[in-house]
Amino acid sequence: HEPATTAVEMNKTLSSPNPEDGSYTITLDAYAKGNSNQGQTEVTGTDVVIVVDHSDSMNNTMGDDTRYSKAVEAINAFIAEADDSESDHRIAIVRAGHGTGNSETAAYNGATATKSSSITGATDDYFKSVKTQSADISSALTTMGGETTVTGYVQQTFNTVQTLLNNRSDTSRNAIVIFLSDGKMHGHTSGQADETSRC
């Protein structure tokens, strides 16, 4: 049995100081070595939770369209960029809400919205691969766009986001949260308005 060899060789050099300004140049070289099955890097995707403010003010116009439509446009552009990556990124869509009934925060599995109080157990079904399940992401955005606007609050929404992230089968995947809002979540108190504007 041969001892394992280092898969990546690194070499760092420091130049002599520049006589004019005393600056240095640091050069870092990295290259693979060893057997052909060594030095391969496993590309791990990121789980992205996109939270969309769906309160009344998102129906206001922004240029030639509504603020909600502009948010969807930005999401679709993000999906296209993610699809070009070598990694298998996943996206979950969450509607910002508060309270119960139609105003409750919801996460989407395709066109099916599940209210936050009903999200239990594993949550992988809410995360859709941008490479193989982009149609499900589009269905979620289309469904949300056709719904009655809801009152948006921060606390319940991000409690739901935390549940989605905690209940993934593989929590070692990188995770980020993107919050799309105009900063005017309808029906808030002044403290929550300040909280929203800081996000």
Accessible surface in RSA format (square Angstrom, percent):
REM  Atomic radii and reference values for relative SASA: ProtOr
REM  Chains: A
REM  Algorithm: Lee & Richards
REM  Probe-radius: 1.40
REM  Slices: 20
REM RES _ NUM      All-atoms   Total-Side   Main-Chain    Non-polar    All polar
REM                ABS   REL    ABS   REL    ABS   REL    ABS   REL    ABS   REL
RES HIS A   1   228.85 125.1 144.43 100.4  84.42 216.0 111.21 114.6 117.64 136.9
RES GLU A   2   147.64  84.8 134.87 102.0  12.78  30.4  52.86 102.2  94.78  77.4
RES PRO A   3   114.13  83.2  99.77  90.9  14.36  52.2 108.39  89.5   5.74  35.7
RES ALA A   4    99.74  91.7  61.98  95.6  37.76  85.9  69.62  98.0  30.12  79.8
RES THR A   5    71.98  51.2  57.90  58.7  14.08  33.6  61.14  82.1  10.84  16.4
RES THR A   6    85.24  60.6  72.16  73.2  13.08  31.2  43.49  58.4  41.75  63.1
RES ALA A   7    35.23  32.4  30.35  46.8   4.88  11.1  30.35  42.7   4.88  12.9
RES VAL A   8    71.84  47.3  63.70  57.7   8.14  19.6  63.70  55.3   8.14  22.1
RES GLU A   9    57.66  33.1  56.42  42.7   1.24   2.9   6.49  12.6  51.17  41.8
RES MET A  10   116.24  60.2  89.97  59.5  26.27  62.6  52.51  44.6  63.73  84.4
RES ASN A  11    73.87  50.9  70.99  68.6   2.89   7.0  14.85  35.7  59.03  57.1
RES LYS A  12   146.90  71.7 119.17  73.1  27.73  66.0  62.33  56.1  84.56  90.1
RES THR A  13    69.06  49.1  63.52  64.4   5.54  13.2  56.88  76.4  12.18  18.4
RES LEU A  14   113.46  63.2  82.07  58.7  31.38  78.9  82.32  57.8  31.14  83.8
RES SER A  15    48.66  41.1  34.05  45.4  14.61  33.6  41.76  88.9   6.90   9.7
RES SER A  16    94.90  80.2  75.16 100.3  19.74  45.5  38.49  82.0  56.41  79.0
RES PRO A  17    70.95  51.7  60.51  55.2  10.44  37.9  60.51  50.0  10.44  64.9
RES ASN A  18    60.74  41.9  53.94  52.1   6.80  16.4  11.55  27.8  49.19  47.5
RES PRO A  19   134.78  98.2  93.31  85.1  41.47 150.7 104.96  86.7  29.82 185.3
RES GLU A  20   164.97  94.7 125.88  95.2  39.09  93.1  48.03  92.9 116.94  95.5
RES ASP A  21   104.33  73.1  67.35  67.0  36.98  87.4  43.54 102.5  60.79  60.6
RES GLY A  22    41.20  50.8   0.00   N/A  41.20  50.8  26.04  71.5  15.16  34.0
RES SER A  23    57.01  48.2  45.56  60.8  11.45  26.4  41.55  88.5  15.46  21.7
RES TYR A  24   123.24  57.5  94.42  53.7  28.82  75.0  57.97  43.6  65.27  80.5
RES THR A  25    85.63  60.9  81.24  82.4   4.40  10.5  50.40  67.7  35.24  53.3
RES ILE A  26   116.51  66.3  88.31  65.8  28.20  68.0  88.31  63.6  28.20  76.5
RES THR A  27    61.13  43.5  57.66  58.5   3.48   8.3  40.52  54.4  20.62  31.2
RES LEU A  28   104.70  58.3  75.28  53.9  29.42  74.0  75.28  52.9  29.42  79.2
RES ASP A  29    69.98  49.0  66.87  66.6   3.11   7.3  18.63  43.9  51.35  51.2
RES ALA A  30    65.22  60.0  32.03  49.4  33.19  75.5  32.28  45.5  32.94  87.3
RES TYR A  31   121.82  56.9 112.92  64.2   8.89  23.1  88.87  66.8  32.95  40.6
RES ALA A  32    65.57  60.3  39.77  61.4  25.80  58.7  39.97  56.3  25.61  67.8
RES LYS A  33    89.28  43.6  77.76  47.7  11.53  27.4  44.15  39.7  45.13  48.1
RES GLY A  34    52.44  64.7   0.00   N/A  52.44  64.7  17.34  47.6  35.10  78.6
RES ASN A  35   101.94  70.3  93.84  90.7   8.10  19.5  17.52  42.2  84.42  81.6
RES SER A  36   112.01  94.7  81.07 108.2  30.94  71.3  59.61 126.9  52.40  73.4
RES ASN A  37   111.49  76.9  93.40  90.3  18.10  43.6  33.59  80.8  77.91  75.3
RES GLN A  38    46.68  26.1  33.58  24.5  13.10  31.2  17.55  37.4  29.13  22.1
RES GLY A  39    25.68  31.7   0.00   N/A  25.68  31.7   4.08  11.2  21.60  48.4
RES GLN A  40   141.20  79.0 108.72  79.5  32.48  77.3  42.74  91.0  98.46  74.7
RES THR A  41   117.93  83.9  92.74  94.0  25.18  60.0  65.61  88.1  52.32  79.1
RES GLU A  42   154.77  88.9 127.62  96.5  27.15  64.7  54.24 104.9 100.53  82.1
RES VAL A  43    76.86  50.6  48.92  44.3  27.94  67.3  52.42  45.5  24.44  66.3
RES THR A  44    69.42  49.4  50.36  51.1  19.06  45.4  37.17  49.9  32.26  48.8
RES GLY A  45     2.34   2.9   0.00   N/A   2.34   2.9   0.00   0.0   2.34   5.2
RES THR A  46    22.90  16.3  22.90  23.2   0.00   0.0   8.89  11.9  14.02  21.2
RES ASP A  47     0.00   0.0   0.00   0.0   0.00   0.0   0.00   0.0   0.00   0.0
RES VAL A  48     4.22   2.8   4.22   3.8   0.00   0.0   4.22   3.7   0.00   0.0
RES VAL A  49     0.00   0.0   0.00   0.0   0.00   0.0   0.00   0.0   0.00   0.0
RES ILE A  50     1.94   1.1   1.94   1.4   0.00   0.0   1.94   1.4   0.00   0.0
RES VAL A  51     0.00   0.0   0.00   0.0   0.00   0.0   0.00   0.0   0.00   0.0
RES VAL A  52     0.00   0.0   0.00   0.0   0.00   0.0   0.00   0.0   0.00   0.0
RES ASP A  53     0.00   0.0   0.00   0.0   0.00   0.0   0.00   0.0   0.00   0.0
RES HIS A  54     7.26   4.0   7.16   5.0   0.10   0.2   1.95   2.0   5.31   6.2
RES SER A  55     0.00   0.0   0.00   0.0   0.00   0.0   0.00   0.0   0.00   0.0
RES ASP A  56    69.25  48.5  64.45  64.1   4.80  11.4  18.95  44.6  50.30  50.2
RES SER A  57    15.46  13.1  11.65  15.5   3.80   8.8  15.19  32.3   0.27   0.4
RES MET A  58     6.67   3.5   6.67   4.4   0.00   0.0   6.44   5.5   0.23   0.3
RES ASN A  59    83.04  57.3  70.75  68.4  12.29  29.6  23.53  56.6  59.50  57.5
RES ASN A  60    72.43  50.0  67.01  64.8   5.43  13.1  16.52  39.8  55.91  54.0
RES THR A  61   106.25  75.6  89.54  90.8  16.71  39.8  56.18  75.5  50.06  75.7
RES MET A  62   107.51  55.7 102.52  67.8   4.99  11.9  97.36  82.8  10.15  13.5
RES GLY A  63    78.92  97.3   0.00   N/A  78.92  97.3  43.83 120.3  35.09  78.6
RES ASP A  64   134.50  94.2  93.85  93.4  40.66  96.1  52.30 123.1  82.20  82.0
RES ASP A  65    60.07  42.1  54.53  54.3   5.53  13.1   7.94  18.7  52.12  52.0
RES THR A  66    40.23  28.6  40.23  40.8   0.00   0.0  36.87  49.5   3.35   5.1
RES ARG A  67    54.02  22.7  51.38  26.2   2.64   6.3   7.45  10.2  46.57  28.2
RES TYR A  68    21.08   9.8  21.08  12.0   0.00   0.0  21.08  15.8   0.00   0.0
RES SER A  69    39.86  33.7  32.26  43.1   7.61  17.5  12.05  25.7  27.81  39.0
RES LYS A  70    62.67  30.6  57.23  35.1   5.44  13.0  26.50  23.9  36.16  38.5
RES ALA A  71    10.70   9.8   4.31   6.6   6.40  14.6  10.12  14.3   0.58   1.5
RES VAL A  72    29.13  19.2  29.13  26.4   0.00   0.0  29.13  25.3   0.00   0.0
RES GLU A  73   107.15  61.5  99.93  75.6   7.22  17.2  41.50  80.3  65.66  53.6
RES ALA A  74    51.23  47.1  38.72  59.8  12.50  28.4  46.13  65.0   5.10  13.5
RES ILE A  75     2.64   1.5   1.06   0.8   1.58   3.8   2.62   1.9   0.02   0.1
RES ASN A  76    69.01  47.6  62.65  60.5   6.37  15.3  25.33  61.0  43.68  42.2
RES ALA A  77    58.09  53.4  49.09  75.8   9.00  20.5  56.61  79.7   1.48   3.9
RES PHE A  78    67.65  33.8  62.52  38.7   5.13  13.3  67.05  40.7   0.60   1.7
RES ILE A  79    15.44   8.8  15.44  11.5   0.00   0.0  15.44  11.1   0.00   0.0
RES ALA A  80    57.90  53.2  49.15  75.8   8.76  19.9  56.34  79.3   1.56   4.1
RES GLU A  81   129.93  74.6 121.05  91.6   8.88  21.1  41.73  80.7  88.20  72.0
RES ALA A  82    10.61   9.8   4.21   6.5   6.40  14.6  10.37  14.6   0.24   0.6
RES ASP A  83    62.86  44.0  55.75  55.5   7.12  16.8   4.07   9.6  58.79  58.6
RES ASP A  84   123.97  86.8  90.83  90.4  33.14  78.4  29.85  70.3  94.12  93.9
RES SER A  85    37.83  32.0  25.29  33.8  12.54  28.9  25.21  53.7  12.62  17.7
RES GLU A  86   155.14  89.1 122.77  92.9  32.37  77.1  58.15 112.5  96.99  79.2
RES SER A  87    12.84  10.9  12.08  16.1   0.76   1.8   0.76   1.6  12.08  16.9
RES ASP A  88    63.95  44.8  61.29  61.0   2.66   6.3  28.47  67.0  35.48  35.4
RES HIS A  89    33.23  18.2  33.23  23.1   0.00   0.0  21.20  21.8  12.03  14.0
RES ARG A  90    37.63  15.8  37.63  19.2   0.00   0.0  13.71  18.7  23.91  14.5
RES ILE A  91     0.94   0.5   0.23   0.2   0.71   1.7   0.23   0.2   0.71   1.9
RES ALA A  92     0.32   0.3   0.11   0.2   0.22   0.5   0.32   0.5   0.00   0.0
RES ILE A  93     3.96   2.3   2.87   2.1   1.09   2.6   2.87   2.1   1.09   3.0
RES VAL A  94     0.00   0.0   0.00   0.0   0.00   0.0   0.00   0.0   0.00   0.0
RES ARG A  95    12.49   5.2  12.49   6.4   0.00   0.0   0.00   0.0  12.49   7.6
RES ALA A  96     0.00   0.0   0.00   0.0   0.00   0.0   0.00   0.0   0.00   0.0
RES GLY A  97     0.00   0.0   0.00   N/A   0.00   0.0   0.00   0.0   0.00   0.0
RES HIS A  98    76.02  41.5  73.97  51.4   2.05   5.2  47.85  49.3  28.17  32.8
RES GLY A  99    28.21  34.8   0.00   N/A  28.21  34.8  25.66  70.4   2.55   5.7
RES THR A 100   117.40  83.5 104.59 106.0  12.81  30.5  70.80  95.1  46.60  70.4
RES GLY A 101    35.72  44.0   0.00   N/A  35.72  44.0  30.63  84.1   5.09  11.4
RES ASN A 102   116.39  80.3 107.59 104.0   8.80  21.2  25.02  60.2  91.37  88.3
RES SER A 103    38.27  32.3  37.70  50.3   0.57   1.3   9.72  20.7  28.54  40.0
RES GLU A 104     9.43   5.4   9.43   7.1   0.00   0.0   1.59   3.1   7.84   6.4
RES THR A 105     0.00   0.0   0.00   0.0   0.00   0.0   0.00   0.0   0.00   0.0
RES ALA A 106     0.35   0.3   0.35   0.5   0.00   0.0   0.35   0.5   0.00   0.0
RES ALA A 107     0.05   0.0   0.05   0.1   0.00   0.0   0.05   0.1   0.00   0.0
RES TYR A 108     3.01   1.4   0.00   0.0   3.01   7.8   0.00   0.0   3.01   3.7
RES ASN A 109    53.86  37.1  47.21  45.6   6.66  16.0   4.40  10.6  49.47  47.8
RES GLY A 110     7.25   8.9   0.00   N/A   7.25   8.9   6.56  18.0   0.69   1.6
RES ALA A 111    59.60  54.8  44.18  68.2  15.42  35.1  44.31  62.4  15.29  40.5
RES THR A 112    87.93  62.5  83.27  84.4   4.66  11.1  53.75  72.2  34.17  51.7
RES ALA A 113    39.93  36.7  14.62  22.6  25.30  57.6  14.62  20.6  25.30  67.0
RES THR A 114    29.42  20.9  26.05  26.4   3.37   8.0  16.70  22.4  12.72  19.2
RES LYS A 115    78.46  38.3  75.94  46.6   2.53   6.0  44.67  40.2  33.80  36.0
RES SER A 116    23.44  19.8  10.65  14.2  12.79  29.5   6.83  14.5  16.61  23.3
RES SER A 117    91.37  77.2  53.70  71.7  37.67  86.8  52.59 112.0  38.78  54.3
RES SER A 118    72.38  61.2  50.73  67.7  21.65  49.9  26.44  56.3  45.93  64.4
RES ILE A 119    12.06   6.9   1.54   1.1  10.52  25.3   2.44   1.8   9.62  26.1
RES THR A 120   109.31  77.7  88.53  89.7  20.78  49.5  62.30  83.7  47.01  71.1
RES GLY A 121    48.84  60.2   0.00   N/A  48.84  60.2  41.17 113.0   7.67  17.2
RES ALA A 122    82.50  75.9  52.18  80.5  30.33  69.0  55.11  77.6  27.40  72.6
RES THR A 123     0.02   0.0   0.02   0.0   0.00   0.0   0.02   0.0   0.00   0.0
RES ASP A 124    33.69  23.6  29.34  29.2   4.35  10.3  23.74  55.9   9.95   9.9
RES ASP A 125    95.60  67.0  91.13  90.7   4.47  10.6  15.67  36.9  79.93  79.7
RES TYR A 126    25.12  11.7  24.42  13.9   0.70   1.8   9.54   7.2  15.58  19.2
RES PHE A 127     5.25   2.6   0.00   0.0   5.25  13.7   0.00   0.0   5.25  15.0
RES LYS A 128    18.77   9.2  18.77  11.5   0.00   0.0   4.33   3.9  14.44  15.4
RES SER A 129     9.05   7.6   9.01  12.0   0.04   0.1   8.50  18.1   0.55   0.8
RES VAL A 130     2.43   1.6   0.00   0.0   2.43   5.9   0.00   0.0   2.43   6.6
RES LYS A 131    85.82  41.9  55.38  34.0  30.44  72.5  40.52  36.5  45.30  48.3
RES THR A 132   113.44  80.7  76.61  77.7  36.83  87.8  74.99 100.7  38.45  58.1
RES GLN A 133    63.53  35.5  59.51  43.5   4.02   9.6  17.11  36.4  46.42  35.2
RES SER A 134    48.19  40.7  46.50  62.1   1.69   3.9  12.86  27.4  35.32  49.5
RES ALA A 135    73.80  67.9  65.45 101.0   8.35  19.0  71.71 101.0   2.09   5.5
RES ASP A 136    48.73  34.1  48.48  48.3   0.25   0.6   2.19   5.2  46.54  46.4
RES ILE A 137     1.81   1.0   0.33   0.2   1.49   3.6   1.81   1.3   0.00   0.0
RES SER A 138    52.64  44.5  50.60  67.5   2.04   4.7  30.21  64.3  22.43  31.4
RES SER A 139    42.81  36.2  35.95  48.0   6.86  15.8  11.33  24.1  31.48  44.1
RES ALA A 140     2.08   1.9   2.08   3.2   0.00   0.0   2.08   2.9   0.00   0.0
RES LEU A 141     5.57   3.1   3.19   2.3   2.37   6.0   3.49   2.5   2.08   5.6
RES THR A 142   105.61  75.1  90.96  92.2  14.64  34.9  73.84  99.2  31.76  48.0
RES THR A 143    40.18  28.6  30.38  30.8   9.80  23.3  30.51  41.0   9.67  14.6
RES MET A 144     0.00   0.0   0.00   0.0   0.00   0.0   0.00   0.0   0.00   0.0
RES GLY A 145    38.78  47.8   0.00   N/A  38.78  47.8  11.46  31.4  27.32  61.2
RES GLY A 146    71.21  87.8   0.00   N/A  71.21  87.8  36.83 101.1  34.38  77.0
RES GLU A 147    49.39  28.4  34.31  26.0  15.08  35.9  29.28  56.6  20.11  16.4
RES THR A 148   109.03  77.5  92.75  94.0  16.29  38.8  64.76  87.0  44.27  66.9
RES THR A 149    37.01  26.3  20.82  21.1  16.19  38.6   9.36  12.6  27.64  41.8
RES VAL A 150     6.45   4.2   1.92   1.7   4.53  10.9   5.89   5.1   0.55   1.5
RES THR A 151    36.00  25.6  34.19  34.7   1.81   4.3  10.86  14.6  25.15  38.0
RES GLY A 152     0.03   0.0   0.00   N/A   0.03   0.0   0.00   0.0   0.03   0.1
RES TYR A 153    26.68  12.5  25.58  14.6   1.10   2.9   6.98   5.2  19.70  24.3
RES VAL A 154     7.54   5.0   7.30   6.6   0.24   0.6   7.54   6.6   0.00   0.0
RES GLN A 155   123.35  69.0 117.61  86.0   5.73  13.6  34.57  73.6  88.77  67.3
RES GLN A 156    40.77  22.8  37.44  27.4   3.32   7.9  20.13  42.8  20.64  15.7
RES THR A 157     0.45   0.3   0.45   0.5   0.00   0.0   0.45   0.6   0.00   0.0
RES PHE A 158    59.02  29.5  53.70  33.3   5.32  13.8  54.18  32.9   4.83  13.8
RES ASN A 159    86.75  59.8  81.78  79.0   4.97  12.0  24.74  59.6  62.00  59.9
RES THR A 160     7.03   5.0   2.90   2.9   4.13   9.8   4.76   6.4   2.26   3.4
RES VAL A 161     4.25   2.8   4.25   3.8   0.00   0.0   4.25   3.7   0.00   0.0
RES GLN A 162    96.73  54.1  96.00  70.2   0.73   1.7  34.60  73.6  62.14  47.1
RES THR A 163    45.17  32.1  41.68  42.3   3.49   8.3  18.96  25.5  26.21  39.6
RES LEU A 164     0.00   0.0   0.00   0.0   0.00   0.0   0.00   0.0   0.00   0.0
RES LEU A 165    24.94  13.9  23.98  17.2   0.95   2.4  24.16  17.0   0.78   2.1
RES ASN A 166    89.49  61.7  68.97  66.7  20.52  49.4  20.50  49.3  68.99  66.7
RES ASN A 167    49.47  34.1  38.40  37.1  11.07  26.7  10.63  25.6  38.84  37.5
RES ARG A 168    20.70   8.7  10.92   5.6   9.78  23.3   0.00   0.0  20.70  12.5
RES SER A 169   100.31  84.8  57.06  76.2  43.25  99.6  48.39 103.0  51.92  72.7
RES ASP A 170    63.22  44.3  60.10  59.8   3.11   7.4  25.88  60.9  37.34  37.2
RES THR A 171    82.36  58.6  61.35  62.2  21.01  50.1  27.46  36.9  54.90  83.0
RES SER A 172    97.57  82.4  62.60  83.5  34.96  80.5  55.62 118.4  41.95  58.8
RES ARG A 173    37.26  15.6  31.97  16.3   5.29  12.6   8.15  11.1  29.11  17.6
RES ASN A 174    92.47  63.8  86.52  83.6   5.95  14.3  18.37  44.2  74.10  71.6
RES ALA A 175    42.03  38.6  11.42  17.6  30.61  69.6  11.54  16.3  30.49  80.8
RES ILE A 176    83.83  47.7  78.29  58.3   5.54  13.3  83.83  60.4   0.00   0.0
RES VAL A 177    57.48  37.8  27.20  24.6  30.28  73.0  27.20  23.6  30.28  82.1
RES ILE A 178    49.52  28.2  46.49  34.6   3.02   7.3  49.52  35.7   0.00   0.0
RES PHE A 179    39.52  19.8  12.76   7.9  26.77  69.7  12.76   7.7  26.77  76.6
RES LEU A 180    41.84  23.3  40.29  28.8   1.56   3.9  41.84  29.4   0.00   0.0
RES SER A 181    41.88  35.4   6.12   8.2  35.75  82.4   7.18  15.3  34.69  48.6
RES ASP A 182    42.85  30.0  10.96  10.9  31.89  75.4  23.39  55.0  19.46  19.4
RES GLY A 183    24.96  30.8   0.00   N/A  24.96  30.8  13.43  36.8  11.54  25.8
RES LYS A 184   121.77  59.4 119.04  73.0   2.73   6.5  74.58  67.1  47.19  50.3
RES MET A 185     0.46   0.2   0.46   0.3   0.00   0.0   0.46   0.4   0.00   0.0
RES HIS A 186    93.31  51.0  87.29  60.7   6.02  15.4  52.43  54.0  40.88  47.6
RES GLY A 187    42.83  52.8   0.00   N/A  42.83  52.8  25.47  69.9  17.36  38.9
RES HIS A 188    63.96  35.0  42.23  29.3  21.73  55.6  30.05  31.0  33.91  39.5
RES THR A 189    84.48  60.1  77.62  78.7   6.86  16.3  75.60 101.5   8.88  13.4
RES SER A 190    92.72  78.4  79.56 106.2  13.16  30.3  51.69 110.1  41.04  57.5
RES GLY A 191    47.21  58.2   0.00   N/A  47.21  58.2  38.74 106.3   8.46  19.0
RES GLN A 192    40.56  22.7  40.21  29.4   0.35   0.8  15.72  33.5  24.84  18.8
RES ALA A 193    22.94  21.1  20.71  32.0   2.23   5.1  21.13  29.8   1.82   4.8
RES ASP A 194    80.15  56.1  79.44  79.1   0.71   1.7  13.12  30.9  67.03  66.8
RES GLU A 195    64.42  37.0  63.52  48.1   0.89   2.1  19.83  38.4  44.59  36.4
RES THR A 196     5.09   3.6   1.17   1.2   3.92   9.3   0.07   0.1   5.02   7.6
RES SER A 197    78.18  66.1  48.08  64.2  30.11  69.4  37.88  80.7  40.30  56.5
RES ARG A 198   180.33  75.7 144.09  73.5  36.24  86.3  75.92 103.8 104.42  63.3
RES CYS A 199    91.17  69.0  24.13  26.9  67.04 157.6  40.60 102.9  50.57  54.5
END  Absolute sums over single chains surface
CHAIN  1 A    11400.4       8786.8       2613.7       5758.0       5642.4
END  Absolute sums over all chains
TOTAL         11400.4       8786.8       2613.7       5758.0       5642.4
